[in-house]
Amino acid sequence: MSIAITPFTKSQLLPQEEKLEVKRQKSELFIGIPSETSYQERRICLTPDAVNSLTYHGHRVMIESGAGVSSSYSDKEYSDAGAEVTCDTRKVFGCPMILKVGAPTLTEIEMMNNQAILISSIQLKTKKKAYFEALTKKKITALAFEYIKDPDGTYPAVRSSSEIAGTASILIAAELMITNEFGKGLLFGNITGVPPTEVVIIGAGTVGEFAAKTAIGLGANIKVFDNSITKLRRLQNNLNQRIFTSTIQPKSLLKALRRCDVAIGAMRGIERCPIVVTETMVENMKKGAVIVDVSIDTGGCFETSEVTSHEKPTFIKNDVLHYCVPNIPSRYSKTASLSISNIITPYLMQIANDGGIESAIRCDMSLKNGVYLYHGILTNKAIGDWFDLPNNDINLIVF
């Protein structure tokens, strides 16, 4: 006679008490905002209004004296908003949470406490293996602006920066066209009886879209080139009007460049931006034409492009004026700071309401996507492969 075997004990089969979710306890944040030391970086992560909102909800913010000056925010404005202002850099880096626009240097990482939280950009192509090793040694939990992803799949910080760069590229070109030394003395627009300015935009991503919107708003004729038909179609839909679009074919691109007054480089590549415009093509452009190569951040899409600075932004090559400054949004530091602040402040509030970073990244996929180091463990496969570092899937660590 066989005996039935059950996988459960008698006590397990009895009715059990219902276990309800424990209410999350809000946490108080202590945020340190040091001065930016990265080359040409003029932005700041939080505006005085954002600081006021945080301090109103019981959080502490410590800011290094002068950190907001480049963005036209004084120490007094931050002090009035409830921030603690100090000249002691080490004291700021000693806060449990550090907010920076540019990634910290190795010296700055040394000043940070073990188990601190770092929220900044990462600018991967400028980093070396030692940067990640230093963060790992300190067991830092680090989030990158570039990796924070909205539920709809967009990257808000990257898009915001691209919107500013695209709009700015046209405004910069408009300034350069009127310079007395080499500019053509042209007004960027469409005046009755005067032919409109001709603009060529290479790249139909966010930078290209906002460059196109700004150029059309000023009355220019535009031609957009990109090898992705999907991007060109989306661009036309977003502009809500038909414009000249084309895939990148040397013959048609050369024809457009010969006639244009302004050429905007707005291409992006996985590693280095592809060179689309050769030096021969540049030689065929009008004398006094303007090139604004926004793609210089990743190498530039014009063969004649060379990195310049905000202090000396232009050079002349083949009778064409080149503007090749990386980090264009930093030129408009107050606007860019407002944009970053508007993106990051709701996330900070959410981290506090969820009871800290641990709970927040469990509950929010956007924040979880932004994490590339968790208590010193590298959780980003792309970084691990790039620098040959051991890495783990964050979903296996935090769930």
GILINBEL-V87908 format. One line per field, one symbol per residue. ss: DSSP state (H for helix, E for strand, - for the rest). phi: phi as a letter, one per 40 degrees, with the letter a starting at -180 (. if undefined). burial: + if it has 16 or more other ideal C-beta (glycine too) atoms within 10 Angstrom, else -. Layout:
BEGIN
ss = ???
phi = ???
burial = ???
END
This chain:
BEGIN
ss = ---------HHHH----------------EEEE--------------HHHHHHHHH---EEEEE----HHH---HHHHHH---EEE--HHHHH---EEE------HHHHHH-----EEEE---HHH--HHHHHHHHH---EEEEHHH--------HHHHHHHHHHHHHHHHHHHHH---------------------EEEEE---HHHHHHHHHHHH---EEEEE---HHHHHHHHHHH----EEE---HHHHHHHHHH--EEEE-----------E-HHHHH------EEEEHHHHH---E-----E-----EEEE--EEEE-E--HHHHHHHHHHHHHHHHHHHHHHHHHH---HHHHHHH-HHHHHHEEEE--EE--HHHHHHH------HHHH--
phi = .cbcbbcbccccccdbccbcccccccbccbbbbcccbcdgcbcbcbcdcccccccccgcbbbbcdgcbdcbgbcdcccccchccbbccdcccccccbbbaccccccccccccccgcbbbacbfdcbcbddccccccdcfccbbbdcccbcdcgcbdcccdccccccccdccccccccbcccbccgcccibcdgbdcccbbbbhbccccccccdcccccgccbbbbacbccccccdccccgacbcbaccbdcccccccccccbbbcbcbbcbbcccbbccccccccccgcbbbccccdbhgbbcccbcbbccbcbabafgbcbbbccfddccbcccccdccccccdcccccdcccghcccccccbcccdcccbbbfgccbbccccccbfbcabccccbba
burial = --------------------------+-+-++++++-+--++++++++-++++++---+++++++-++-++-+-+-++--+++++---+--+++++++++++++---++-++---+++++++++------++-+++-+-++++++++++-----++++++++++++++++++++-++------+-+-+-------+++++++++++++++++++++-+-+++++++----++--++------+-+--+----+--++--+++++++++----+-+++---++--+--+++++++++++++++-++--+----++--++-++++++++++++++++++++++-+++-+++-+++++++-+++--+-+++++++++-+-+++--++--+---+--+-----
END
